[in-house]
């Protein structure tokens, strides 16, 4: 697993916002019990203490995970994902008597321009279980940051992991075109950056990334 992680392209924006999607190997439904989800959350809490990153949101589906990180000046997203994903694969396999890769290849991350696109990204995350037909409203999905951020629940396990937002989620004046553009980018398999046309073009030219 570690060899896949080491090939992550190094695009480091100090204190940058990163949207990450990680898919289970062969699209297996490996997060199929609360125990397995909780194992991953507790692992994330340990990694966060060690690497000093922030994590604003998570939505864990049965076969993939969406996350929103803010990196530090020194710690890169590649380092975070190496520790979070690679070590969890070993921990999961040991606990449940499993062999082989847990994750499919390497996680895919996108760099987010600013807070507006960050909360649009979170909105997309929160509605993922609804779009998949698993629940009727975001609050019904237990493996999501929605209940922490929107419903202000403090007793759930995620309250020990997630950071409070330094910006208002779903402001009344949010830009509808920006929300739609964020969703289009997140649905794409190729676009690396989330933001305005100018931001995406600037970042592509700077890092020569798709």
N, C-alpha and C positions, 0 to 999 in steps of 0.2 A: 504493500500500500504506500509506503514511504516514497518509493521511486516515482509514482504518479504525482505525488504532492510536490516533489522537488522540481517538476517541470512547469510549475505555475509561472507565468510571465510576471516579472517584478515591476509593477506599476505602483509606486508608493507616493501617495499624497499625504503629507503630514496632517493629522487630525481630519483626514478625509472620511466621507461617508461611503460605505460599500454595501451594495445589495448582493447577497449570495444565495444561490440555489444549489443544493446538493441532492443528487438522485441516488437511490439505492440501486445496487448492482442488479442488472437484469430486470429492473422495475419491480423487484420483489417487495411485498408488503411487510417489511421488517419491523416497522413501528406499529404493530398490530395489537398491543396491549398497553395499558397505562404504565405498567412496570417498565417497559422498554423506553417509553417516552421519558419517564422520570429518571431513568439511568442516564439518558442523554443530557437532560437539563442539569443534573448534579455534576456531570462531567464538564459541562460548559461553565458552571459556577467555579469549579476548580481551576479551569484554564484562565478564566477572567482574573482570578486572584493572582495567578502566576505572571500573566503577560500584561496586565493593567490596561486592557482595552475596555471600551464601552459597547454594550449591545442594547439597542433600543427596542428591537422587536423580533419575534419569531412566530412562525406558523408551521407546525409540524404535521404533515400529512402522513398517510400510511407508507408511502413509497418515496417521499422527497421532503425537503425542509427548505423554507425561506427564512433568511435572517437579514437583519440590518445592523451593521457594525459601524462604530467610529474608531479608527485606529489612533494610536499616539504618534508622537514625533519620531520615536525610535522603532516601534514595533510595526512591521508591515502586515498587510492582509495575508501574504503568503506564509509568514511565520505563524500567524494565528490559525490559519486553516491547516497547516502542517500539524500543529499541536492538537487542535480540536478534532479534526476528521481522522487523521491517521491513528492517534492513540485510542479514539473511541472504537474504531474497528477492532483493535486488539482486545479491548475491554469487553465489548459485546460478545465476540466470539468465545472468549474464555468463559464468560458467565453462562452462556446459553449452549455451549458445546457445539459451536458452529465453526466451519472452516471456509476459507476463501475470502474474497474482497467483500466488504460491506457496502462501499460506495461504488458507483459506476464511474470509472475514470476519475477525473478531478472535478472539484466544485467549480462552478462558473460564477465569476463576480463582475459587477458593474460599478463604476464610479458615478456617484450622484452629485450633481452640480451644487445644489443648495437645499435649504430646509423645505421650500415649497415642493420640490420634487421628492424629497424624503417622505413627507406625509402622504403624497400621492402614491408613493411606493408602498407605504404601510396600508393604505386603503386597499390597494390591489391584493396585498397579502391576506388581509382580514376577510375578503370576500372569496378567497380561493375555495374554502370548504363549501360555500354556498353554490358557487359555479359548478363544483363537482357533484352537486346533488346530495351531499352528505348531511346537511342541516338546512334549515330555512332562513336562519339569521346568523350573522357572525358570532353573536354572543353564545350561541348554542354549541360552538366548537370548543372543547376544553383545552386543546393544545395550541393556544393562540394568545398573543399579547393583547388582544382586544379587551378582555375582561380586566386586565391590569390597567390599561391606559384609559379606556372609555368608561368602564363600570367602576373603576377605582377600587377593585378588590385587592386587599392587602394580605389575606390569609393563604392565598394560593402559592404553590411552589415557585411559579414564575416571578413572583414579587421579590424573591431572593436573587434573581438573575438580572432582570431587566432594569435599565436605567430610566429615570424620569426624563421626559423630553425637554430640551431647552427651548422648544418652540411649541406653539399651539397646534394641536392636531385637528384637521378638518375645519379651518377657519371659515366664517361665513362668506368671505370674499375670494375664496380659492378660485384660481383660474381654470375654467372648464377645459379650455384647449390644452393647458399643461397637464391636466389629469388624464385626458384622452391620449396625449402624446406619451405619457409615462406608461400607460397600459399597453400601447402599441410596441414600445421598446421592450417591455417585460415579456411580451408574447413572442418577440423575435428571438431567434437562436444565434444571431450574429452580432447585434449591436452591443458595444462594450460600455457606452456611456449613456447616462440618463440626464437629460437637461435640454436646454434650448438648442436650436440648430447651430448657433454660433459656438456654444460651449462644446458640442459634440465634434464640430469640425476642428476647433482649436486643439482639442485633446487628441484627436486622431492624427493630426499633423505633428503634434509634439511627441507622441509615443508610437506612431506608426502602427496603431492597433485598430482592428475592425470594431 
